[in-house]
Amino acid sequence: MPSDTLSSHDIQLEFEYESGERATLIERSVQQEIGEIEGDRTRTTIVRDGSIVKIHVEADDLVALRAGLNTWCTLIEVAERCSER
């Protein structure tokens, strides 16, 4: 999933769910944040592959990567909690 731009640092997170339906719900919940919370130093893509949601974060530096990682993990956590209700 790397983009055409060069970045110094990147990470791919994978979240596996019990069904493709739950993964779709989680993906759709966080997908809308793409472009809304990204800064000049990070880029993020989200894809779903069956029951797995993959988030790829690219950053220009480690501080931006850590911030992006924290942001997306928190968004996933909130989406998971909300989908359990």
Secondary structure, DSSP 8 states (H G I E B T S, - for coil): ---SS--SEEEEEEEE-SSHHHHHHHHHHHHTTTTTS--TTEEEEEEEETTEEEEEEEESSHHHHHHHHHHHHHHHHHHHHHHT-
